[in-house]
Amino acid sequence: MTHFSPDMAARARELVSLYPEPRSALIPLCHLAQEQDGWLRPEAMEEIAGLVGVTAAEVRGTATFYDMLHTEPVGRYLVSICTNIACLLGGAEELLAHAERTLGVRAGRTTPDGVITLEDAECLAGCDRAPCVTVNHRYVGGLSADAFDQLVADLRAGRRGDEIPAHGTLVRVRRNGGLRVEGAQVAAERAAMSAAQADRARAAHDASGAGDG
């Protein structure tokens, strides 16, 4: 039984078909699973492993390397406050302390209602808007304490839905163009790659036999 919904399962198969090697789709599939559930559930990692031909442990090992992939539950909104040097000089430490007091949780934790996870981020690449804040990886600008409180109120009231989707959704527009490869070409390239690997293996075996002689 699949963990993905019917639509997500179809998108997963479509993603795998885009790559000559199925395991190349591992990270895109992780994002797809996170779009469905908000985080990477063990069941999703098992299914991804089956789709790309690796173990669930390999999926988890890959996912835990990347900050944007979460193997533990997070809130509907991941609020990240940059505390790198430029933002630190711009008041990020004070803003983070204010956020912790306002939300009643420390950085790295989720509010009891499950709505907001607060994150202390190393760098959000928005040094011109210090202290930089993102919500679900969308920039919301450099915020004062009052502006942060308004942001939280808006998120709780659902007033930023058009701008900020629930956590896990990277894009809301399905790709309908750009780089595409016909299925027949992908199959042909996979067959050619397998043949080349077999030829190299035979050559290595023959060379090893010649050396023994």
CYANA upper distance limits for C-alpha pairs under 8 A (distance plus 0.5 A):
  2 THR  CA      9 ALA  CA      8.20
  2 THR  CA     47 GLU  CA      7.64
  3 HIS  CA     43 GLU  CA      6.88
  3 HIS  CA     44 ALA  CA      6.53
  3 HIS  CA     47 GLU  CA      7.45
  4 PHE  CA      8 MET  CA      5.95
  4 PHE  CA      9 ALA  CA      5.67
  4 PHE  CA     33 ALA  CA      7.88
  4 PHE  CA     36 GLN  CA      8.23
  4 PHE  CA     44 ALA  CA      7.80
  5 SER  CA      9 ALA  CA      6.39
  6 PRO  CA     10 ALA  CA      6.78
  7 ASP  CA     11 ARG  CA      6.81
  8 MET  CA     12 ALA  CA      6.48
  8 MET  CA     32 LEU  CA      7.83
  8 MET  CA     33 ALA  CA      8.45
  8 MET  CA     36 GLN  CA      8.08
  9 ALA  CA     13 ARG  CA      6.82
 10 ALA  CA     14 GLU  CA      6.72
 11 ARG  CA     15 LEU  CA      6.63
 12 ALA  CA     16 VAL  CA      6.85
 12 ALA  CA     29 LEU  CA      6.82
 12 ALA  CA     32 LEU  CA      7.89
 13 ARG  CA     17 SER  CA      6.77
 13 ARG  CA     51 LEU  CA      8.40
 14 GLU  CA     18 LEU  CA      7.18
 15 LEU  CA     19 TYR  CA      8.01
 15 LEU  CA     25 ALA  CA      6.88
 15 LEU  CA     28 PRO  CA      7.91
 15 LEU  CA     29 LEU  CA      7.82
 16 VAL  CA     22 PRO  CA      5.92
 16 VAL  CA     23 ARG  CA      8.44
 16 VAL  CA     24 SER  CA      8.35
 16 VAL  CA     25 ALA  CA      5.95
 16 VAL  CA     51 LEU  CA      8.09
 16 VAL  CA     52 VAL  CA      7.85
 17 SER  CA     22 PRO  CA      7.87
 17 SER  CA    183 GLY  CA      7.76
 17 SER  CA    186 VAL  CA      8.37
 18 LEU  CA     25 ALA  CA      8.49
 18 LEU  CA    180 ARG  CA      8.11
 18 LEU  CA    181 VAL  CA      7.52
 18 LEU  CA    186 VAL  CA      8.22
 19 TYR  CA     24 SER  CA      6.79
 19 TYR  CA     25 ALA  CA      7.19
 19 TYR  CA    186 VAL  CA      7.91
 20 PRO  CA     24 SER  CA      8.37
 20 PRO  CA    186 VAL  CA      6.34
 20 PRO  CA    187 ALA  CA      8.15
 20 PRO  CA    189 GLU  CA      7.40
 20 PRO  CA    190 ARG  CA      6.25
 21 GLU  CA     25 ALA  CA      8.34
 21 GLU  CA    190 ARG  CA      8.01
 22 PRO  CA     26 LEU  CA      8.15
 22 PRO  CA     51 LEU  CA      7.93
 22 PRO  CA     52 VAL  CA      5.25
 22 PRO  CA     53 GLY  CA      7.71
 23 ARG  CA     52 VAL  CA      5.04
 23 ARG  CA     53 GLY  CA      7.09
 23 ARG  CA     54 VAL  CA      7.77
 24 SER  CA     52 VAL  CA      8.30
 25 ALA  CA     29 LEU  CA      6.50
 25 ALA  CA     52 VAL  CA      7.54
 26 LEU  CA     30 CYS  CA      6.77
 26 LEU  CA     48 ILE  CA      7.46
 26 LEU  CA     49 ALA  CA      8.47
 26 LEU  CA     52 VAL  CA      7.14
 26 LEU  CA     59 VAL  CA      7.72
 27 ILE  CA     31 HIS  CA      6.90
 27 ILE  CA     62 THR  CA      8.37
 27 ILE  CA     63 ALA  CA      8.00
 28 PRO  CA     32 LEU  CA      6.74
 29 LEU  CA     33 ALA  CA      6.68
 29 LEU  CA     48 ILE  CA      7.11
 30 CYS  CA     34 GLN  CA      6.65
 30 CYS  CA     40 LEU  CA      7.41
 30 CYS  CA     45 MET  CA      8.07
 30 CYS  CA     48 ILE  CA      7.89
 30 CYS  CA     63 ALA  CA      7.88
 30 CYS  CA     69 LEU  CA      7.88
 31 HIS  CA     35 GLU  CA      6.58
 31 HIS  CA     69 LEU  CA      7.68
 31 HIS  CA    168 GLY  CA      7.24
 31 HIS  CA    169 THR  CA      8.26
 31 HIS  CA    170 LEU  CA      8.15
 32 LEU  CA     36 GLN  CA      7.02
 32 LEU  CA    168 GLY  CA      8.33
 32 LEU  CA    169 THR  CA      8.45
 33 ALA  CA     37 ASP  CA      6.74
 33 ALA  CA     38 GLY  CA      8.25
 33 ALA  CA     39 TRP  CA      7.75
 33 ALA  CA     40 LEU  CA      6.71
 33 ALA  CA     44 ALA  CA      6.79
 34 GLN  CA     38 GLY  CA      5.19
 34 GLN  CA     39 TRP  CA      5.02
 34 GLN  CA     40 LEU  CA      5.89
 34 GLN  CA     69 LEU  CA      8.00
 34 GLN  CA     70 HIS  CA      8.36
 34 GLN  CA    167 HIS  CA      8.38
 34 GLN  CA    168 GLY  CA      5.30
 34 GLN  CA    169 THR  CA      7.89
 35 GLU  CA     39 TRP  CA      8.07
 35 GLU  CA    167 HIS  CA      7.55
 35 GLU  CA    168 GLY  CA      4.56
 35 GLU  CA    169 THR  CA      5.15
 35 GLU  CA    170 LEU  CA      8.00
 36 GLN  CA    168 GLY  CA      7.79
 37 ASP  CA     41 ARG  CA      7.94
 37 ASP  CA    168 GLY  CA      8.05
 38 GLY  CA     73 PRO  CA      7.78
 38 GLY  CA     74 VAL  CA      7.52
 38 GLY  CA     75 GLY  CA      8.37
 38 GLY  CA     76 ARG  CA      7.66
 38 GLY  CA    166 ALA  CA      7.99
 38 GLY  CA    167 HIS  CA      5.97
 38 GLY  CA    168 GLY  CA      5.48
 39 TRP  CA     69 LEU  CA      7.66
 39 TRP  CA     70 HIS  CA      5.74
 39 TRP  CA     71 THR  CA      6.51
 39 TRP  CA     72 GLU  CA      6.95
 39 TRP  CA     73 PRO  CA      6.17
 39 TRP  CA     74 VAL  CA      7.25
 39 TRP  CA    168 GLY  CA      7.38
 40 LEU  CA     44 ALA  CA      6.76
 40 LEU  CA     45 MET  CA      7.18
 40 LEU  CA     69 LEU  CA      7.75
 40 LEU  CA     70 HIS  CA      6.37
 40 LEU  CA     71 THR  CA      5.37
 40 LEU  CA     72 GLU  CA      7.55
 40 LEU  CA     73 PRO  CA      8.45
 41 ARG  CA     45 MET  CA      6.95
 41 ARG  CA     71 THR  CA      7.04
 41 ARG  CA     72 GLU  CA      8.10
 42 PRO  CA     46 GLU  CA      6.74
 42 PRO  CA     71 THR  CA      8.44
 43 GLU  CA     47 GLU  CA      6.83
 44 ALA  CA     48 ILE  CA      6.62
 45 MET  CA     49 ALA  CA      6.56
 45 MET  CA     56 ALA  CA      6.13
 45 MET  CA     59 VAL  CA      6.56
 45 MET  CA     60 ARG  CA      7.31
 46 GLU  CA     50 GLY  CA      6.96
 46 GLU  CA     55 THR  CA      8.02
 46 GLU  CA     56 ALA  CA      5.51
 47 GLU  CA     51 LEU  CA      6.80
 48 ILE  CA     52 VAL  CA      6.82
 48 ILE  CA     56 ALA  CA      8.11
 48 ILE  CA     59 VAL  CA      7.87
 49 ALA  CA     53 GLY  CA      6.22
 49 ALA  CA     54 VAL  CA      5.39
 49 ALA  CA     55 THR  CA      5.74
 49 ALA  CA     56 ALA  CA      5.67
 49 ALA  CA     58 GLU  CA      8.24
 49 ALA  CA     59 VAL  CA      6.80
 50 GLY  CA     54 VAL  CA      7.11
 50 GLY  CA     55 THR  CA      7.97
 54 VAL  CA     58 GLU  CA      6.91
 54 VAL  CA     59 VAL  CA      7.87
 55 THR  CA     59 VAL  CA      7.13
 56 ALA  CA     60 ARG  CA      6.71
 57 ALA  CA     61 GLY  CA      6.46
 58 GLU  CA     62 THR  CA      6.64
 59 VAL  CA     63 ALA  CA      6.62
 60 ARG  CA     64 THR  CA      6.56
 60 ARG  CA     71 THR  CA      8.06
 61 GLY  CA     65 PHE  CA      7.23
 62 THR  CA     66 TYR  CA      7.84
 63 ALA  CA     69 LEU  CA      6.16
 63 ALA  CA     70 HIS  CA      7.69
 63 ALA  CA     71 THR  CA      7.81
 64 THR  CA     69 LEU  CA      7.35
 64 THR  CA     70 HIS  CA      7.63
 64 THR  CA     71 THR  CA      7.51
 70 HIS  CA     74 VAL  CA      8.03
 74 VAL  CA     78 LEU  CA      7.63
 74 VAL  CA    110 THR  CA      7.02
 74 VAL  CA    114 GLY  CA      7.92
 74 VAL  CA    116 ILE  CA      8.13
 74 VAL  CA    117 THR  CA      6.40
 75 GLY  CA    110 THR  CA      6.52
 75 GLY  CA    111 THR  CA      8.09
 75 GLY  CA    114 GLY  CA      5.42
 75 GLY  CA    115 VAL  CA      5.22
 75 GLY  CA    116 ILE  CA      5.12
 75 GLY  CA    117 THR  CA      5.44
 75 GLY  CA    167 HIS  CA      7.89
 76 ARG  CA    114 GLY  CA      7.33
 76 ARG  CA    115 VAL  CA      5.42
 76 ARG  CA    116 ILE  CA      6.51
 76 ARG  CA    117 THR  CA      8.17
 76 ARG  CA    166 ALA  CA      5.86
 76 ARG  CA    167 HIS  CA      5.84
 77 TYR  CA    115 VAL  CA      6.56
 77 TYR  CA    116 ILE  CA      5.35
 77 TYR  CA    117 THR  CA      6.74
 77 TYR  CA    135 VAL  CA      6.72
 77 TYR  CA    136 ASN  CA      6.35
 77 TYR  CA    155 LEU  CA      8.32
 77 TYR  CA    166 ALA  CA      6.71
 77 TYR  CA    167 HIS  CA      6.04
 78 LEU  CA    116 ILE  CA      6.43
 78 LEU  CA    117 THR  CA      5.35
 78 LEU  CA    118 LEU  CA      6.66
 78 LEU  CA    119 GLU  CA      7.54
 78 LEU  CA    134 THR  CA      8.47
 78 LEU  CA    135 VAL  CA      5.94
 78 LEU  CA    136 ASN  CA      5.53
 78 LEU  CA    137 HIS  CA      8.32
 78 LEU  CA    167 HIS  CA      7.06
 79 VAL  CA    116 ILE  CA      7.28
 79 VAL  CA    117 THR  CA      6.52
 79 VAL  CA    118 LEU  CA      5.50
 79 VAL  CA    119 GLU  CA      6.45
 79 VAL  CA    133 VAL  CA      7.63
 79 VAL  CA    134 THR  CA      6.38
 79 VAL  CA    135 VAL  CA      5.07
 79 VAL  CA    136 ASN  CA      7.12
 80 SER  CA    118 LEU  CA      6.61
 80 SER  CA    119 GLU  CA      5.06
 80 SER  CA    120 ASP  CA      6.38
 80 SER  CA    121 ALA  CA      6.25
 80 SER  CA    133 VAL  CA      6.09
 80 SER  CA    134 THR  CA      5.73
 80 SER  CA    135 VAL  CA      6.80
 80 SER  CA    137 HIS  CA      8.48
 81 ILE  CA     92 ALA  CA      7.60
 81 ILE  CA     96 LEU  CA      7.15
 81 ILE  CA    118 LEU  CA      8.40
 81 ILE  CA    119 GLU  CA      6.78
 81 ILE  CA    120 ASP  CA      5.82
 81 ILE  CA    121 ALA  CA      6.04
 81 ILE  CA    131 PRO  CA      7.71
 81 ILE  CA    132 CYS  CA      6.65
 81 ILE  CA    133 VAL  CA      5.19
 81 ILE  CA    134 THR  CA      7.30
 82 CYS  CA     87 CYS  CA      6.72
 82 CYS  CA     88 LEU  CA      8.28
 82 CYS  CA     92 ALA  CA      7.18
 82 CYS  CA    120 ASP  CA      6.69
 82 CYS  CA    121 ALA  CA      5.08
 82 CYS  CA    122 GLU  CA      6.23
 82 CYS  CA    123 CYS  CA      5.88
 82 CYS  CA    124 LEU  CA      6.44
 82 CYS  CA    131 PRO  CA      6.94
 82 CYS  CA    132 CYS  CA      6.04
 82 CYS  CA    133 VAL  CA      6.83
 83 THR  CA     87 CYS  CA      6.03
 83 THR  CA     88 LEU  CA      5.59
 83 THR  CA     92 ALA  CA      5.97
 83 THR  CA     93 GLU  CA      7.01
 83 THR  CA    120 ASP  CA      7.14
 83 THR  CA    121 ALA  CA      6.65
 83 THR  CA    122 GLU  CA      6.36
 83 THR  CA    123 CYS  CA      7.41
 83 THR  CA    131 PRO  CA      8.03
 84 ASN  CA     88 LEU  CA      6.18
 84 ASN  CA    121 ALA  CA      8.18
 84 ASN  CA    122 GLU  CA      5.91
 84 ASN  CA    123 CYS  CA      6.03
 85 ILE  CA     89 LEU  CA      6.65
 86 ALA  CA     90 GLY  CA      6.89
 86 ALA  CA    127 CYS  CA      6.43
 86 ALA  CA    130 ALA  CA      7.19
 86 ALA  CA    131 PRO  CA      8.27
 87 CYS  CA     91 GLY  CA      6.88
 87 CYS  CA     92 ALA  CA      5.81
 87 CYS  CA    127 CYS  CA      6.99
 87 CYS  CA    129 ARG  CA      8.49
 87 CYS  CA    130 ALA  CA      5.06
 87 CYS  CA    131 PRO  CA      4.88
 87 CYS  CA    132 CYS  CA      6.98
 88 LEU  CA     92 ALA  CA      5.18
 88 LEU  CA     93 GLU  CA      6.40
 88 LEU  CA    130 ALA  CA      8.42
 88 LEU  CA    131 PRO  CA      7.53
 90 GLY  CA    130 ALA  CA      5.85
 90 GLY  CA    131 PRO  CA      6.04
 91 GLY  CA     95 LEU  CA      6.72
 91 GLY  CA    130 ALA  CA      8.04
 91 GLY  CA    131 PRO  CA      6.62
 92 ALA  CA     96 LEU  CA      6.49
 92 ALA  CA    130 ALA  CA      7.85
 92 ALA  CA    131 PRO  CA      5.48
 92 ALA  CA    132 CYS  CA      8.32
 93 GLU  CA     97 ALA  CA      6.74
 94 GLU  CA     98 HIS  CA      6.67
 95 LEU  CA     99 ALA  CA      6.58
 95 LEU  CA    131 PRO  CA      8.25
 95 LEU  CA    144 SER  CA      7.55
 95 LEU  CA    145 ALA  CA      6.56
 96 LEU  CA    100 GLU  CA      6.70
 96 LEU  CA    107 ALA  CA      8.40
 96 LEU  CA    120 ASP  CA      8.02
 97 ALA  CA    101 ARG  CA      6.85
 98 HIS  CA    102 THR  CA      6.52
 98 HIS  CA    145 ALA  CA      7.18
 99 ALA  CA    103 LEU  CA      6.41
 99 ALA  CA    118 LEU  CA      8.44
 99 ALA  CA    145 ALA  CA      8.33
 99 ALA  CA    148 PHE  CA      8.00
100 GLU  CA    104 GLY  CA      6.04
100 GLU  CA    105 VAL  CA      5.74
100 GLU  CA    106 ARG  CA      5.78
100 GLU  CA    107 ALA  CA      7.26
100 GLU  CA    118 LEU  CA      8.31
101 ARG  CA    105 VAL  CA      7.56
102 THR  CA    149 ASP  CA      8.06
103 LEU  CA    111 THR  CA      7.08
104 GLY  CA    111 THR  CA      7.59
105 VAL  CA    109 ARG  CA      6.43
105 VAL  CA    110 THR  CA      7.24
105 VAL  CA    111 THR  CA      6.74
105 VAL  CA    118 LEU  CA      8.16
106 ARG  CA    118 LEU  CA      7.77
107 ALA  CA    117 THR  CA      8.36
107 ALA  CA    118 LEU  CA      5.55
107 ALA  CA    119 GLU  CA      5.51
107 ALA  CA    120 ASP  CA      6.29
108 GLY  CA    117 THR  CA      7.30
108 GLY  CA    118 LEU  CA      6.14
108 GLY  CA    119 GLU  CA      5.59
108 GLY  CA    120 ASP  CA      7.56
109 ARG  CA    117 THR  CA      6.16
109 ARG  CA    118 LEU  CA      6.50
109 ARG  CA    119 GLU  CA      8.11
110 THR  CA    114 GLY  CA      6.55
110 THR  CA    115 VAL  CA      7.85
110 THR  CA    116 ILE  CA      6.10
110 THR  CA    117 THR  CA      4.59
110 THR  CA    118 LEU  CA      6.92
111 THR  CA    115 VAL  CA      6.82
111 THR  CA    116 ILE  CA      6.07
111 THR  CA    117 THR  CA      6.88
115 VAL  CA    156 ARG  CA      7.79
124 LEU  CA    132 CYS  CA      7.34
124 LEU  CA    133 VAL  CA      8.18
124 LEU  CA    134 THR  CA      8.24
126 GLY  CA    130 ALA  CA      7.59
126 GLY  CA    132 CYS  CA      6.36
127 CYS  CA    131 PRO  CA      8.09
127 CYS  CA    132 CYS  CA      7.31
129 ARG  CA    141 GLY  CA      6.39
129 ARG  CA    142 GLY  CA      5.01
130 ALA  CA    141 GLY  CA      8.39
130 ALA  CA    142 GLY  CA      5.45
130 ALA  CA    143 LEU  CA      8.13
131 PRO  CA    141 GLY  CA      8.48
131 PRO  CA    142 GLY  CA      5.34
131 PRO  CA    143 LEU  CA      6.80
132 CYS  CA    139 TYR  CA      8.23
132 CYS  CA    140 VAL  CA      8.30
132 CYS  CA    141 GLY  CA      6.32
132 CYS  CA    142 GLY  CA      5.07
132 CYS  CA    143 LEU  CA      7.50
133 VAL  CA    139 TYR  CA      6.74
133 VAL  CA    140 VAL  CA      6.38
133 VAL  CA    141 GLY  CA      6.44
133 VAL  CA    142 GLY  CA      6.62
133 VAL  CA    143 LEU  CA      7.47
134 THR  CA    138 ARG  CA      5.60
134 THR  CA    139 TYR  CA      4.90
134 THR  CA    140 VAL  CA      5.96
134 THR  CA    141 GLY  CA      7.92
135 VAL  CA    139 TYR  CA      7.08
135 VAL  CA    140 VAL  CA      7.41
135 VAL  CA    164 ILE  CA      7.63
136 ASN  CA    164 ILE  CA      7.44
136 ASN  CA    165 PRO  CA      7.98
136 ASN  CA    166 ALA  CA      7.69
136 ASN  CA    167 HIS  CA      5.83
136 ASN  CA    168 GLY  CA      7.88
138 ARG  CA    164 ILE  CA      7.25
143 LEU  CA    147 ALA  CA      5.98
143 LEU  CA    148 PHE  CA      6.36
144 SER  CA    148 PHE  CA      6.59
145 ALA  CA    149 ASP  CA      6.85
146 ASP  CA    150 GLN  CA      6.85
147 ALA  CA    151 LEU  CA      6.66
148 PHE  CA    152 VAL  CA      6.78
149 ASP  CA    153 ALA  CA      6.75
150 GLN  CA    154 ASP  CA      6.61
151 LEU  CA    155 LEU  CA      6.66
152 VAL  CA    156 ARG  CA      6.66
153 ALA  CA    157 ALA  CA      6.65
154 ASP  CA    158 GLY  CA      6.52
154 ASP  CA    159 ARG  CA      5.50
154 ASP  CA    160 ARG  CA      6.73
155 LEU  CA    159 ARG  CA      6.60
155 LEU  CA    160 ARG  CA      6.52
155 LEU  CA    161 GLY  CA      8.40
160 ARG  CA    164 ILE  CA      6.22
161 GLY  CA    165 PRO  CA      6.14
161 GLY  CA    166 ALA  CA      8.45
165 PRO  CA    169 THR  CA      6.89
181 VAL  CA    185 GLN  CA      7.19
181 VAL  CA    186 VAL  CA      7.26
182 GLU  CA    186 VAL  CA      6.95
183 GLY  CA    187 ALA  CA      6.69
184 ALA  CA    188 ALA  CA      6.61
185 GLN  CA    189 GLU  CA      6.59
186 VAL  CA    190 ARG  CA      6.64
187 ALA  CA    191 ALA  CA      6.69
188 ALA  CA    192 ALA  CA      6.64
189 GLU  CA    193 MET  CA      6.52
190 ARG  CA    194 SER  CA      6.66
191 ALA  CA    195 ALA  CA      6.67
192 ALA  CA    196 ALA  CA      6.61
193 MET  CA    197 GLN  CA      6.68
194 SER  CA    198 ALA  CA      6.70
195 ALA  CA    199 ASP  CA      6.66
196 ALA  CA    200 ARG  CA      6.72
197 GLN  CA    201 ALA  CA      6.67
198 ALA  CA    202 ARG  CA      6.69
199 ASP  CA    203 ALA  CA      6.60
200 ARG  CA    204 ALA  CA      6.55
201 ALA  CA    205 HIS  CA      6.64
202 ARG  CA    206 ASP  CA      6.54
203 ALA  CA    207 ALA  CA      6.54
204 ALA  CA    208 SER  CA      6.60
205 HIS  CA    209 GLY  CA      6.72
206 ASP  CA    210 ALA  CA      6.67
207 ALA  CA    211 GLY  CA      6.70
208 SER  CA    212 ASP  CA      6.88
209 GLY  CA    213 GLY  CA      6.91
